[in-house]
Amino acid sequence: MTDPSAAQRFIEAIPHSRALGMVLEAVGDGHARISMAWDERFVGDPATGVISGGAVSALLDTCCGAAVLSDAGGATGTATLDLRIDYMRAARPGQRITARAECYHSTRTVAFVRATAHDEDEGLPVATAAGAFTIEGRSNGEKAT
């Protein structure tokens, strides 16, 4: 799924991705970049205006799935098998959050992905993720690294 419109359809098919206003910025060759704007509806702590960790998790998970589909030749779908997220700090209120994911290894049926989310300070991660995802629909002879 290196076609950006196919990746956009993937994101739009997921109700929470639509609800969070996720925007596909780049996809291809096992990499994806998706962002979402700060929105007071997603604030987890009203006293500070900090976005909920659940919104950050959803962004990372969706970005990882898009990376898998852009890497797994012929894949028609993916699902999260395992996803570990380490939160480094709170995202700054009012700032856009961007996730970048890389599918760094895949077998015939499983892909391994790592990702980072940051706000407008790209050098200081909000969270990192590492996970395993299914590869659905790929035939035996297609890409596996």
C-alpha positions as CSV (number, residue, x, y, z in Angstrom):
1,M,0.0,0.0,0.0
2,T,2.4,2.7,-1.1
3,D,-0.4,4.6,-2.7
4,P,-1.0,7.6,-0.4
5,S,-4.8,7.5,-1.2
6,A,-4.9,3.9,0.0
7,A,-3.2,4.8,3.2
8,Q,-5.7,7.7,3.6
9,R,-8.6,5.3,3.1
10,F,-7.0,3.1,5.8
11,I,-7.0,6.0,8.3
12,E,-10.5,7.2,7.4
13,A,-11.8,3.6,7.9
14,I,-10.9,3.7,11.6
15,P,-13.5,5.6,13.6
16,H,-11.1,6.8,16.3
17,S,-8.7,8.1,13.7
18,R,-11.4,10.2,12.1
19,A,-12.7,11.4,15.5
20,L,-9.1,12.4,16.5
21,G,-8.7,14.3,13.2
22,M,-5.6,12.3,12.1
23,V,-3.8,13.6,9.0
24,L,-1.6,11.4,6.8
25,E,1.5,13.5,6.0
26,A,3.7,10.9,4.3
27,V,3.7,7.1,3.6
28,G,5.8,4.7,1.7
29,D,8.6,2.1,1.8
30,G,7.7,1.0,5.3
31,H,7.5,4.5,6.8
32,A,4.6,6.6,7.8
33,R,4.0,10.1,9.3
34,I,0.6,11.0,10.7
35,S,-0.3,14.0,12.8
36,M,-3.2,15.4,14.8
37,A,-3.9,18.9,16.1
38,W,-4.3,19.6,19.8
39,D,-8.0,19.7,20.6
40,E,-9.6,20.5,24.0
41,R,-11.9,17.5,23.6
42,F,-8.9,15.2,23.9
43,V,-7.4,16.8,27.1
44,G,-6.8,14.3,29.8
45,D,-6.0,16.9,32.5
46,P,-8.2,20.0,32.4
47,A,-6.0,21.8,34.9
48,T,-3.0,21.7,32.6
49,G,-4.5,21.2,29.1
50,V,-2.3,18.2,28.5
51,I,-3.6,15.8,25.8
52,S,-4.7,12.3,27.0
53,G,-2.2,9.5,26.7
54,G,-5.0,7.5,25.0
55,A,-5.0,10.0,22.1
56,V,-1.2,9.7,21.8
57,S,-1.5,5.9,21.9
58,A,-4.1,5.9,19.1
59,L,-1.9,8.1,17.0
60,L,1.1,5.8,17.4
61,D,-0.9,2.7,16.8
62,T,-2.5,4.0,13.6
63,C,0.9,5.3,12.3
64,C,2.4,1.9,12.9
65,G,-0.4,0.2,11.0
66,A,0.1,2.6,8.0
67,A,3.8,1.8,8.0
68,V,3.1,-1.9,7.9
69,L,0.8,-1.6,5.0
70,S,3.2,0.5,3.1
71,D,6.0,-2.1,3.5
72,A,4.1,-5.4,3.2
73,G,3.8,-5.9,-0.5
74,G,0.3,-7.1,-1.3
75,A,-1.0,-6.8,2.3
76,T,-4.8,-6.1,2.5
77,G,-4.9,-5.5,6.2
78,T,-3.2,-5.4,9.5
79,A,-4.0,-5.7,13.2
80,T,-2.0,-4.9,16.3
81,L,-0.6,-8.0,18.0
82,D,1.5,-6.2,20.6
83,L,2.3,-2.6,21.2
84,R,4.5,-1.2,24.0
85,I,4.4,2.6,24.5
86,D,6.8,4.5,26.7
87,Y,5.7,8.0,27.6
88,M,8.6,10.4,28.0
89,R,6.8,13.6,28.8
90,A,3.5,15.4,28.4
91,A,2.8,17.0,25.0
92,R,2.7,20.8,25.3
93,P,-0.9,22.1,25.3
94,G,-2.0,23.7,22.0
95,Q,0.7,22.0,19.9
96,R,0.2,19.5,17.0
97,I,1.4,16.0,17.7
98,T,3.2,14.0,15.0
99,A,4.0,10.3,14.9
100,R,6.6,8.7,12.7
101,A,6.7,4.9,12.3
102,E,9.1,2.5,10.6
103,C,8.5,-1.1,9.7
104,Y,12.0,-2.4,10.2
105,H,11.4,-6.2,9.7
106,S,8.7,-8.5,8.5
107,T,8.0,-12.1,8.0
108,R,5.3,-13.6,5.9
109,T,2.7,-12.9,8.5
110,V,4.1,-10.5,11.1
111,A,5.7,-7.1,10.9
112,F,7.8,-5.3,13.5
113,V,7.5,-1.6,13.9
114,R,9.0,1.2,16.0
115,A,7.6,4.7,16.3
116,T,8.1,8.1,17.9
117,A,5.6,10.9,18.7
118,H,6.6,14.5,19.4
119,D,5.0,17.9,19.6
120,E,6.5,20.9,17.9
121,D,9.8,20.1,19.7
122,E,11.0,17.3,17.3
123,G,14.1,16.7,19.4
124,L,12.3,15.8,22.5
125,P,9.9,12.8,22.1
126,V,6.5,12.7,23.8
127,A,6.4,8.9,23.5
128,T,8.0,6.0,21.7
129,A,6.5,2.7,20.7
130,A,7.6,-0.8,19.5
131,G,5.2,-3.4,18.3
132,A,4.2,-6.4,16.3
133,F,1.4,-6.4,13.7
134,T,-0.3,-9.0,11.5
135,I,0.1,-8.9,7.8
136,E,-3.1,-10.0,6.2
137,G,-3.6,-11.0,2.6
138,R,0.0,-11.3,1.5
139,S,0.8,-14.4,-0.5
140,N,3.8,-16.6,0.3
141,G,6.0,-15.3,-2.4
142,E,5.7,-11.6,-1.6
143,K,8.1,-9.4,0.2
144,A,9.6,-10.6,3.5
145,T,12.8,-9.2,4.9
